[in-house]
Amino acid sequence: MIYIVKHSKYSAFRIFGLFFLGSLVFACSSSQNKQENIVLEGYTQGTTYRISYWGNNQINYQRAIDSILIAFDNSLSTYNKKSILTKFNNSDTLLVVDDFFILVFNSSKKIYHQTNGAFNPTVTHLVNAWGFGFKNTEKTDSLSIDSLLKLVDFDAVTIKNDTVFKSKKELMLDFNAIAQGYSVDVVANFLEENEIENYLIEIGGELRAKGNNINGNLWRVGIDKPIENQENRVLKAIVNIGNGALATSGNYRKFYEKNGQKFSHTINPKTGYPVRHSLLSATVVTKDCASADALATAFMVLGLEESKVWLEKNSEIDALLIYDDGKGGLATFITPTLEKMVEIIE
């Protein structure tokens, strides 16, 4: 039995080395199997990756995957000073972009409209102002927040052909809440193009699985119990997943306290302030990891009740929501289809 400790997606493009969400992945292997389980590990986007696959194709794709992830980082990393995204954020109006940028941009627009703006990559200045971004400032009074809210405007950014335009030159984009999930999809597409039918891809805590593990069972993914300042991670649930993607977002690991008040890293793009509600973590299971990644973030903005309403209207999306029950304990909400795949640990 191999236990893979997953790292947080939040370390991808914003805060290097910090964690706000984790889970465990269980992948079984046996020397009795004729085919070997190939495991690739490495670093990308300020975090780690682990890819496990097996089948008739026993080729080691480490070098090819590393090349793909380097190209991805050169496109969408906020910490890479030479990335296309950094150039966009430093430019006044327009910039020629690559396919990675275009695809993530279009996916972001889709989720932005689906969630009525709860997911918004132009919240960048506010995230930085509250001390959670790639450029941190200390001024977070009401006047500065009101001023920065004027730069939260995803409608002010458009793409035509291979050129991106922005009508407000100070506006910046941060695709952290979707790009890492999309990088998982890119690697999954590469494996499938090379006839790999059984795999589990994990990059910084975002997952996509297909088929079974080498013992013929579904891949098992552990979801953390959302407890603050917990040294040893404790599982709250295990998800059995065969064909799909999973991403989790939460506020219980990434926050700070100032003058007795707790500030969450999730910023509401409509108010400009950190969210304050009972929802502690949101796990989304869907077909592609980019959507799972972005929706998990959107749910943390919306909160428990609004997320439940959204999920009822969009029944093709599955989610596990863990929240404070108001009595010092935890409670869960699970969409009907996902209930068959989840084991809750009391």
Buried (B, 14 or more C-beta within 10 A) or exposed (E): EEEBEBBBBBBBBBBEEBBBBBBBBBBBBEEEEEEEBBBBEEEBBBBBBBBBBBBEBEEEBEEBBBEBBEBBBBBBBBBBEEBBBBBBBEEEEBBEBBEBBBBBBEBBBBBBEBBEBBBBBBBBBBBBBBBBBBEEEEEBEEEBBEBBBEBBBBEBBBBEEEEBEBEBEEBBBBBBBBBBBBBBBBBBEBBEEEEBBBBBBBBBBBBBBBBBBBEEEBBBBBBBBBBEEEEEBEBBBBBBBBEBBBBBBBBBBBBEEEEEEEBBBBBBBBEBBBBEBBBBBBBBBBBBBBBBBBBBBBBBBBBBEBBBEBBEEBEEBBBBBBBBEEEEEBBBBBBEEBEEBBEBEE
